[in-house]
Amino acid sequence: MSYDLAVFDPSAPPPNHAGFLAWYKEQIKWGEGHSYDDPKITTPALRDWFLEMIKTYPALNGPYASEANIDNLKTTDYSVGRTMIYAGFGWSQMEGAYRSVFFLANKHRVGFFDVSADDGQVWLPKNDQYIHVFGAGNSSKKLGKVHAYSLGPFHSKPPK
């Protein structure tokens, strides 16, 4: 079992909660007919997010994986689709992973979905803001902190 988060192309899912969840369920059928470990098949923004994420949370599989990272607690299982990247982190990495995924999603202007939460929050870039569009989430309770950031224009450092 892992702590799971996802980022996605903000134009891919329908703009309502039920439509988003149906779109997401279709994505995790992994039926796109390609390997899910190479970021070359995804959008440029998602690829940029991935390449920055693996600097801190190295890839378990695919062309960016390294034997040296196999025992690293931050090694992460990424599934890369055309319009979504799913990331499975070890539970010990929960707080840092949430913060990093969220921060880089805002930076690269991609959507963010807290998959492991009971009613996962979904965030989208809108103009120069990053806004919570639906889902109550409960990862903040698991983390012991509230992570519902109200973000204005992009900031150069992740929130603490």
RALIN-V868162 format. One line per field, one symbol per residue. ss: DSSP state (@ for helix, = for strand, . for the rest). psi: psi as a letter, one per 30 degrees, with the letter a starting at -180 (. if undefined). A space follows every 50 residues. Layout:
ss = ???
psi = ???
//
This chain:
ss = ..======........@@@@@@@@@@@...........@@@..@@@@@@@ @@@.....=.......@@@......=====...======.@@@@@@@@@@ @@@@@@@@..===........=====..======....@@@@@....... =.........
psi = kljklklljffellgleeeeeeeeeeegfhgfhlkggjfffaleeeeeee eeefeeilkelafglkeffegkffkkjkjjaegkkkkjlkffgeeeeeee eeefeeeghllkkiefleikkkkkkjbgljkkelkelgeeeefglkgikj kblklfkll.
//
